[in-house]
Every structure is written in C-alpha cells, then in structure tokens.
Amino acid sequence: MPATETKVNIKPLADRVVLEVLNDTEQTAGGIYIPDTAREKPQQGIVLAVGPGRLNDNGNREELQVKVGDKVLFAKYSGTDVKLSGKEVKILSEKDILGIVEG
C-alpha cells in the first residue's frame, strides 16, 4: 500500500475511478521554484477507489483493469476535480487512464 494512499468516503459508479493526483515537484534540480501557472497539469495518480465496472450490451458487468493502490497515467485534461474531506481528488472514467506504472 503506497504511503500516499488515502481512504475516501465515496464509492464510484460504473467504470469510474477516484485518484489522488501526484503533483510534480515545485522546484527544479537547480533550486528554482516553479509557480503553479507555469507548471504542466499532473498526469499521474494513485487509485483510491474503483467502481464495480460498466454493464456491457449483454447486461454483464465488465470488471475494471485497475485496482486500489495502482499508480496510473491519465489523459491531461480528463476527469473532474473534487474536494473530499479537505483532499483534492480526481474522478474519471477508466477509459481516460492510459496505463499502469509498474515498478
């Protein structure tokens, strides 16, 4: 279980996933601080909760490929930012997740 993992009081529906966004460092290797306006949007996060999966055309539920604790890459402008219990999280569809970071 990653150190950044947080419990959330939300159960996503269908193929939705709740992520804790991992922000890039605010300082360059040379010691220069980068303001929020100059930083790129983060694209990595830790999965905090997953929905039960979406229903396919046959009425069967398709299980999600990601699970709680996975570190993932997601599309830059995907999902919805939400504040839960004072913590910023992102809710997005599994299709907006580009891959699971291994290692």
Residue pairs with C-beta under 8 A, 6 or more apart in sequence:
1 69
2 46
2 69
2 71
4 20
4 22
4 46
5 20
5 46
5 48
5 68
5 69
6 20
6 48
6 87
7 48
8 18
8 48
8 49
8 84
8 85
8 87
8 89
9 84
9 85
10 18
10 49
10 84
10 91
11 49
11 51
12 18
12 49
12 50
12 51
12 91
13 51
13 52
14 51
14 52
14 53
14 54
14 55
15 51
15 53
15 54
15 62
15 64
15 93
15 94
15 95
16 50
16 51
16 91
16 92
16 93
16 94
17 47
17 49
17 50
17 51
17 64
17 66
17 91
17 92
17 93
17 94
17 97
18 47
18 48
18 49
18 50
18 89
18 90
18 91
19 45
19 46
19 47
19 48
19 72
19 74
19 79
19 89
19 90
19 91
19 92
20 45
20 46
20 48
20 87
20 89
21 42
21 44
21 45
21 88
21 89
21 90
22 42
22 44
22 45
22 46
22 71
23 42
24 39
24 40
24 42
26 33
26 34
26 39
27 33
27 34
28 34
40 76
41 76
41 77
43 73
43 74
43 75
43 76
44 71
44 72
44 73
44 74
44 101
45 71
45 72
45 74
45 90
46 69
46 70
46 71
46 72
47 66
47 67
47 68
47 69
47 70
47 71
47 72
48 68
48 89
49 68
50 64
50 66
50 67
50 68
50 94
51 64
52 61
53 61
53 62
53 63
53 64
54 61
54 62
55 61
55 62
56 62
64 94
65 94
65 100
66 72
66 94
66 97
66 100
70 100
71 100
71 101
72 97
72 98
72 99
72 100
72 101
73 97
73 98
73 99
73 100
73 101
74 90
74 92
74 96
74 97
74 98
75 96
75 98
78 92
78 93
78 96
79 90
79 91
79 92
79 93
79 96
80 90
80 91
80 92
81 88
81 89
81 90
82 88
82 89
82 90
82 91
83 89
